Amino acid sequence: MQNKVLKLYLKMEFNELQDEIKEKLKISDVSSIGRPCFGNMEVELETKENIPYCLGLIKQALEKQMDGKNRQ
């Protein structure tokens, strides 16, 4: 039986994460798996209480992809 989790794949390096986020979320470095079109990090969202942490990661990854430019 599979757990009911939402998996997010983000294109950012594991070492760029803040320790606080590493403690709150289940995060795996998947850079060596070699899946095209996926990011380097797999984040599992297991509870709705962790949504703000996932949103923070998504924002950080997006800003990195856009070279720090704030586009809306």
C-alpha positions in Angstrom: 0.0 0.0 0.0 1.4 3.4 -1.0 1.3 6.4 1.3 -0.9 9.2 0.2 1.7 12.0 -0.3 2.2 14.6 -2.9 5.7 14.4 -4.5 7.3 17.6 -5.8 10.5 17.6 -7.9 12.4 20.8 -7.7 15.5 21.9 -9.7 17.8 23.0 -7.0 20.7 21.5 -5.1 20.2 19.7 -1.8 23.0 21.7 -0.1 21.1 25.0 -0.8 18.4 24.1 1.7 18.0 25.7 5.1 18.4 23.3 8.0 14.9 24.3 9.3 13.3 23.0 6.1 15.3 19.8 6.1 14.0 19.1 9.5 10.3 19.7 8.6 10.1 17.9 5.2 11.0 14.5 3.8 13.5 15.5 1.1 15.6 13.2 -1.1 18.5 14.0 -3.4 17.6 12.4 -6.7 20.2 14.0 -8.9 22.0 10.7 -9.4 18.9 8.8 -10.6 19.1 10.3 -14.1 15.5 11.1 -14.9 15.2 13.7 -17.6 12.6 16.5 -16.9 12.8 16.0 -13.1 14.6 18.2 -10.7 17.5 17.3 -8.4 15.3 17.1 -5.3 12.2 15.1 -4.4 10.0 16.6 -1.7 7.2 14.6 -0.1 4.3 16.6 1.3 2.7 14.4 3.9 0.6 16.8 5.9 -1.1 20.1 5.2 0.8 21.7 8.1 3.9 21.4 5.9 2.4 23.3 2.9 4.1 26.7 3.9 7.5 24.9 3.9 6.8 23.5 0.4 5.7 26.8 -0.9 8.9 28.4 0.4 10.9 25.8 -1.5 8.9 26.3 -4.6 9.5 30.1 -4.4 13.2 29.5 -3.8 13.5 27.2 -6.8 11.5 29.5 -9.1 13.6 32.5 -8.1 16.8 30.6 -8.8 15.5 29.6 -12.2 14.6 33.2 -13.0 18.1 34.4 -11.8 16.6 36.2 -8.8 14.3 38.4 -10.9 11.0 39.0 -9.3 8.5 38.4 -12.1 4.8 38.4 -11.5 
